[in-house]
Amino acid sequence: MFFSHVVDQTLKKIKSQTANLLTLTNMSLGGFAILAATQGQLNLSVVLIFVAALADRFDGMAARKLNIESELGKQLDSMSDVISFGVAPALLLYQGILHSFGFPGLFFTVFYMSCGAFRLARFNVTESNGYFTGLPITAAGCLATLAYLFNPLIPSHLYLFIMIALSFLMIASFKFKKM
Amino acid sequence: MFFSHVVDQTLKKIKSQTANLLTLTNMSLGGFAILAATQGQLNLSVVLIFVAALADRFDGMAARKLNIESELGKQLDSMSDVISFGVAPALLLYQGILHSFGFPGLFFTVFYMSCGAFRLARFNVTESNGYFTGLPITAAGCLATLAYLFNPLIPSHLYLFIMIALSFLMIASFKFKKM
């Protein structure tokens, strides 16, 4: 009796924490992606950002499926997004390409991070109504990382334009339906 | 008449955005601190983190004094804190000292970032009652940065311990009165 109660409680706890554990995984992947970019291991950083995007996709799905969506989970998710899709891709592009532009490269890297953070802050205080306002930071981060992969094909100065465009798209007020 | 109305509206707008502008300044300083650490300019990174801490102190004060505290402001503040006092000091210590420890250095740098993000997420869903729960990330970030300054005096392996201690202090559940 006691044993089945303990098992039951443990299973409940695991279930309620599954989404948050996935979010923490996503966050850690973002942290490792930042350190990889710092150490010049840019391809590893790319892989880590994409895996973080997969984890991000799964934690939302898990939370909805297990019916364990929580306010703490939402906040944790935003924190993890600013690390994995705000700071990490910005640092990847700065280390890989933008550092060669001097101050403009520096400025627009920080501008991208700030716009991403603003986008998330606004998202957190907006009631969910089935619509996104502005480009989600996950999409912006993945697009920036994807753009980095086409590095040999895209002229360097275009990356400045890509960073500026993604930054403005995140803070823009256009709406589109969530998928 | 029209002119005075426009001036009045503009002043109101400036007033309502003062705190958020200070928060964005804090966030940008954190972003620049990250890029400085990445480029090996560690002393510049230290200065930027401390100036961000000053900006962080002022934006809260400005919001309270001007009576313009808002939910968006609170969220923006947390986003800025995770960048300036979560990622930036962690990267500073990793670049300056912890990278020489291999995987443990890597792991506890990411652990510090994740604990800081968790601390902020928990703070955002907790009603303010005049008490802090766990060490605030601003204090942890400043202590880590201060510890870096004593680099020649403190044995390197102690920094691993400092990172672990600060991480656990942030997610701990002890309470103490806000100053």
Chai-1 contact restraints between the chains, C-beta under 6 A:
chainA,res_idxA,chainB,res_idxB,connection_type,confidence,min_distance_angstrom,max_distance_angstrom,comment,restraint_id
A,L24,B,S114,contact,1.0,0.0,6.0,A-B,restraint_1
A,M27,B,S114,contact,1.0,0.0,6.0,A-B,restraint_2
A,M27,B,A117,contact,1.0,0.0,6.0,A-B,restraint_3
A,S28,B,V110,contact,1.0,0.0,6.0,A-B,restraint_4
A,S28,B,S114,contact,1.0,0.0,6.0,A-B,restraint_5
A,G31,B,V110,contact,1.0,0.0,6.0,A-B,restraint_6
A,G31,B,M113,contact,1.0,0.0,6.0,A-B,restraint_7
A,F32,B,V110,contact,1.0,0.0,6.0,A-B,restraint_8
A,L35,B,L106,contact,1.0,0.0,6.0,A-B,restraint_9
A,T38,B,T38,contact,1.0,0.0,6.0,A-B,restraint_10
A,E71,B,V125,contact,1.0,0.0,6.0,A-B,restraint_11
A,L72,B,A121,contact,1.0,0.0,6.0,A-B,restraint_12
A,L72,B,V125,contact,1.0,0.0,6.0,A-B,restraint_13
A,Q75,B,A121,contact,1.0,0.0,6.0,A-B,restraint_14
A,Q75,B,N124,contact,1.0,0.0,6.0,A-B,restraint_15
A,Q75,B,V125,contact,1.0,0.0,6.0,A-B,restraint_16
A,L76,B,A121,contact,1.0,0.0,6.0,A-B,restraint_17
A,M79,B,V82,contact,1.0,0.0,6.0,A-B,restraint_18
A,M79,B,A117,contact,1.0,0.0,6.0,A-B,restraint_19
A,M79,B,L120,contact,1.0,0.0,6.0,A-B,restraint_20
A,M79,B,A121,contact,1.0,0.0,6.0,A-B,restraint_21
A,V82,B,M79,contact,1.0,0.0,6.0,A-B,restraint_22
A,V87,B,V87,contact,1.0,0.0,6.0,A-B,restraint_23
A,L106,B,L35,contact,1.0,0.0,6.0,A-B,restraint_24
A,V110,B,S28,contact,1.0,0.0,6.0,A-B,restraint_25
A,V110,B,G31,contact,1.0,0.0,6.0,A-B,restraint_26
A,V110,B,F32,contact,1.0,0.0,6.0,A-B,restraint_27
A,M113,B,G31,contact,1.0,0.0,6.0,A-B,restraint_28
A,S114,B,L24,contact,1.0,0.0,6.0,A-B,restraint_29
A,S114,B,M27,contact,1.0,0.0,6.0,A-B,restraint_30
A,S114,B,S28,contact,1.0,0.0,6.0,A-B,restraint_31
A,A117,B,M27,contact,1.0,0.0,6.0,A-B,restraint_32
A,A117,B,M79,contact,1.0,0.0,6.0,A-B,restraint_33
A,L120,B,M79,contact,1.0,0.0,6.0,A-B,restraint_34
A,A121,B,L72,contact,1.0,0.0,6.0,A-B,restraint_35
A,A121,B,Q75,contact,1.0,0.0,6.0,A-B,restraint_36
A,A121,B,L76,contact,1.0,0.0,6.0,A-B,restraint_37
A,A121,B,M79,contact,1.0,0.0,6.0,A-B,restraint_38
A,N124,B,Q75,contact,1.0,0.0,6.0,A-B,restraint_39
A,V125,B,E71,contact,1.0,0.0,6.0,A-B,restraint_40
A,V125,B,L72,contact,1.0,0.0,6.0,A-B,restraint_41
A,V125,B,Q75,contact,1.0,0.0,6.0,A-B,restraint_42
